[in-house]
Amino acid sequence: MEKQYDVIVLGGGLAALTLSIQLKRSNPDISIVILEKREGDAPMAAHKVGESTVELASHYFRNVLGMKDYLETHELPKHGLRAFFKSNNKNDITTRVELGPRRKLVVPSHQIDRGTFENYMIKHVQELGVNFLSGAIVKDFNLTKEGNTVTYKLNGEEHTISGKWVVDAASRASLIKRKLGFQKELDHNINSVWWRVKSVVDVDTWTDNEVWKSKLEPKLRYLSTVHFMDKGYWIWVIPLGTGCTSIGIVADQEIHPLTSFNTYEKAMEWLKVNEPQVYSKLEPETPNVLDFMQLKHFAHNTTRMYSADERWGLTGEAGAFLDPLYSPGSDFIALANTWLSDLILRDVKGEDISVRAKVYEQAFLRQVDNWIPIYKNKYQLLENSQIMVIKIFWDWAVYWSIHSLMFTNNGFVNLRLLKRLFGTENGLGDKLATLNMRMQNMFISWKPYQTEVFENRYIDPFDIRFMRAFQLGLEKVHETDQLLEAQLHENLGILEQMATCIFRLVSSQAKDTPVDMEINPYDFDLENVNQNIAPEGAVTPAQNVVDDVSLLWFYEVKEMA
Ligand SMILES: Cc1cc2nc3c(=O)[nH]c(=O)nc-3n(C[C@H](O)[C@H](O)[C@H](O)COP(=O)(O)OP(=O)(O)OC[C@H]3O[C@@H](n4cnc5c(N)ncnc54)[C@H](O)[C@@H]3O)c2cc1C
């Protein structure tokens, strides 16, 4: 038996490196070895996907892990998500409904070249004293209450080491999940292909229409994560530092089978049919293509995350992965690492972590469950700009006002708060799950009634005052649990009002009901609207919320009854 470590990490990608930094920042004496099968440096640009970050992960990278300076110096700032929806003339980008921020954002996020980022973090963890072994292939491991061992091969030789903790960060190899048998299927059959080009792709240059261009300051469209959407698919265009661009197609297998775009040549033909302008701008870049990758049915889940008895944990794609539509991959890494590092650090200090491990595992699995309805069966809606604008705003509102705020205020490792919010029946967690489910179901029910193709519109999330307040609120530090809890409840109240306003508008369009109909947002069902019965628990939205939500409405708002 060779060396003994506090933590052995299987795999050395984003999840492994960030976890190690997080552990070392709290306890410089903790001994960590990372076993990574790749030999040598990661390539620039054409390495892995996961290039676009959102607020929660950016907070984690910048503030929790202290990488603000690196990100600001070496990676690109991101100017939000920018969606272009279906129009009757997809050869002209200016005709498409466009959703995205116009002005520079206050809350930062980044476009990350995964190769340069990982290479930087490898050097950083080594400086922190982590033993990073490249070319080390994990062969086997034994996890028992008495102690854990891992066997790996390096330079043709097998080594066995022991560790107090073993962390699976080996992504889809899912080493622990497979060996202990707790994989969970996810019925969300979406595929993706992606490639990188060694050139700048800037959608702002795709037209000479100066009015369209002047809606934003120059370069802000370029810095956005750009999505082109239509029935059953979305395409990403993400700028990377060093002048490269990442392009991807993500599509529902039922609507666009993977075999129709699973080589570069086929992907180009597919674009020519589905996205002619994107094709015409990308085809000349063919000599600059750096790679081409594909992933079939990428969604997967798990029934376990952490064990206090046998001292193991999962992080990154070794656990669960749902869908990249809103770029949440790094957020899930931030969450999983925050729980796991808290368990490891407490255990190493000698604290009993058995309760925490159970609570954290439940909290993680519940987060995943609550996110599934956001994506599942929703690719059929991507062609519909009116439904998608409202859905995107709703999904962001929930994400900023509750999940991200909890994270930026360390709420997810606060046992008392977790119990009060998510461990009590009809607490904030239950309510949010019900409200979200009602909204997600409504989007599907609305589809047959909302068939119009809209064009020539610009929607800015930050024109909506409560959306702006939710996003800016992430930077606010709430000094006590009570203050944080009060803010979360206030935010839930605004979400209830937002949902009520949306249900009223949708019902008025689909079912011709009055726009001021009484609605209990926890009990709304578009298929069973009864305007004659005033429901218990009806919510009366404030006028400013009514006004704000009406900015997302493409139709004329009907007169009050
Ligand atoms: C199509 C698509 C688009 C995405 N877009 C985004 C996005 O825009 N933003 C975002 O935040 N996330 C995105 N994600 C998610 C993101 O890719 C993942 O969250 C992230 O890459 C996972 O990091 P990881 O550390 O778990 O895995 P990785 O970074 O893949 O690291 C795993 C490491 O384990 C090593 N390994 C595997 N087996 C062994 C072994 N036996 N021995 C030793 N080492 C081993 C591998 O070499 C690898 O380096 C996307 C995912 C998909 C599928």
PDBQT file of the ligand as one rigid body, heavy atoms in Angstrom, charges set to zero:
ROOT
HETATM    1  C1  LIG A 601     -24.024  19.575 -24.780  1.00  0.00    +0.000 C 
HETATM    2  C2  LIG A 601     -23.597  20.124 -23.466  1.00  0.00    +0.000 A 
HETATM    3  C3  LIG A 601     -23.401  21.488 -23.319  1.00  0.00    +0.000 A 
HETATM    4  C4  LIG A 601     -23.027  22.011 -22.070  1.00  0.00    +0.000 A 
HETATM    5  N1  LIG A 601     -22.889  23.369 -21.915  1.00  0.00    +0.000 NA
HETATM    6  C5  LIG A 601     -22.627  23.868 -20.693  1.00  0.00    +0.000 A 
HETATM    7  C6  LIG A 601     -22.494  25.271 -20.490  1.00  0.00    +0.000 A 
HETATM    8  O1  LIG A 601     -22.606  26.065 -21.412  1.00  0.00    +0.000 OA
HETATM    9  N2  LIG A 601     -22.225  25.709 -19.231  1.00  0.00    +0.000 N 
HETATM   10  C7  LIG A 601     -22.064  24.852 -18.176  1.00  0.00    +0.000 A 
HETATM   11  O2  LIG A 601     -21.833  25.310 -17.052  1.00  0.00    +0.000 OA
HETATM   12  N3  LIG A 601     -22.119  23.521 -18.354  1.00  0.00    +0.000 NA
HETATM   13  C8  LIG A 601     -22.405  23.016 -19.573  1.00  0.00    +0.000 A 
HETATM   14  N4  LIG A 601     -22.459  21.670 -19.743  1.00  0.00    +0.000 N 
HETATM   15  C9  LIG A 601     -22.129  20.817 -18.616  1.00  0.00    +0.000 C 
HETATM   16  C10 LIG A 601     -20.629  20.726 -18.434  1.00  0.00    +0.000 C 
HETATM   17  O3  LIG A 601     -20.062  20.196 -19.591  1.00  0.00    +0.000 OA
HETATM   18  C11 LIG A 601     -20.339  19.849 -17.257  1.00  0.00    +0.000 C 
HETATM   19  O4  LIG A 601     -21.021  20.335 -16.137  1.00  0.00    +0.000 OA
HETATM   20  C12 LIG A 601     -18.869  19.814 -16.876  1.00  0.00    +0.000 C 
HETATM   21  O5  LIG A 601     -18.043  19.679 -17.972  1.00  0.00    +0.000 OA
HETATM   22  C13 LIG A 601     -18.676  18.626 -15.977  1.00  0.00    +0.000 C 
HETATM   23  O6  LIG A 601     -17.411  18.685 -15.418  1.00  0.00    +0.000 OA
HETATM   24  P1  LIG A 601     -16.805  17.393 -14.734  1.00  0.00    +0.000 P 
HETATM   25  O7  LIG A 601     -15.621  17.829 -13.973  1.00  0.00    +0.000 OA
HETATM   26  O8  LIG A 601     -17.865  16.615 -14.071  1.00  0.00    +0.000 OA
HETATM   27  O9  LIG A 601     -16.360  16.519 -15.980  1.00  0.00    +0.000 OA
HETATM   28  P2  LIG A 601     -15.067  16.696 -16.887  1.00  0.00    +0.000 P 
HETATM   29  O10 LIG A 601     -14.623  18.105 -16.947  1.00  0.00    +0.000 OA
HETATM   30  O11 LIG A 601     -15.358  15.975 -18.145  1.00  0.00    +0.000 OA
HETATM   31  O12 LIG A 601     -13.940  15.931 -16.054  1.00  0.00    +0.000 OA
HETATM   32  C14 LIG A 601     -13.941  14.547 -15.875  1.00  0.00    +0.000 C 
HETATM   33  C15 LIG A 601     -12.504  14.080 -15.944  1.00  0.00    +0.000 C 
HETATM   34  O13 LIG A 601     -12.417  12.724 -15.530  1.00  0.00    +0.000 OA
HETATM   35  C16 LIG A 601     -11.397  12.101 -16.265  1.00  0.00    +0.000 C 
HETATM   36  N5  LIG A 601     -11.601  10.637 -16.184  1.00  0.00    +0.000 N 
HETATM   37  C17 LIG A 601     -12.639   9.923 -16.673  1.00  0.00    +0.000 A 
HETATM   38  N6  LIG A 601     -12.466   8.605 -16.395  1.00  0.00    +0.000 NA
HETATM   39  C18 LIG A 601     -11.312   8.518 -15.704  1.00  0.00    +0.000 A 
HETATM   40  C19 LIG A 601     -10.582   7.416 -15.142  1.00  0.00    +0.000 A 
HETATM   41  N7  LIG A 601     -11.006   6.160 -15.221  1.00  0.00    +0.000 N 
HETATM   42  N8  LIG A 601      -9.422   7.695 -14.492  1.00  0.00    +0.000 NA
HETATM   43  C20 LIG A 601      -8.956   8.960 -14.388  1.00  0.00    +0.000 A 
HETATM   44  N9  LIG A 601      -9.598  10.024 -14.928  1.00  0.00    +0.000 NA
HETATM   45  C21 LIG A 601     -10.758   9.800 -15.557  1.00  0.00    +0.000 A 
HETATM   46  C22 LIG A 601     -11.535  12.688 -17.668  1.00  0.00    +0.000 C 
HETATM   47  O14 LIG A 601     -10.340  12.605 -18.409  1.00  0.00    +0.000 OA
HETATM   48  C23 LIG A 601     -11.949  14.137 -17.358  1.00  0.00    +0.000 C 
HETATM   49  O15 LIG A 601     -10.853  15.047 -17.409  1.00  0.00    +0.000 OA
HETATM   50  C24 LIG A 601     -22.822  21.134 -20.983  1.00  0.00    +0.000 A 
HETATM   51  C25 LIG A 601     -22.990  19.754 -21.138  1.00  0.00    +0.000 A 
HETATM   52  C26 LIG A 601     -23.389  19.251 -22.356  1.00  0.00    +0.000 A 
HETATM   53  C27 LIG A 601     -23.588  17.770 -22.483  1.00  0.00    +0.000 C 
ENDROOT
TORSDOF 0
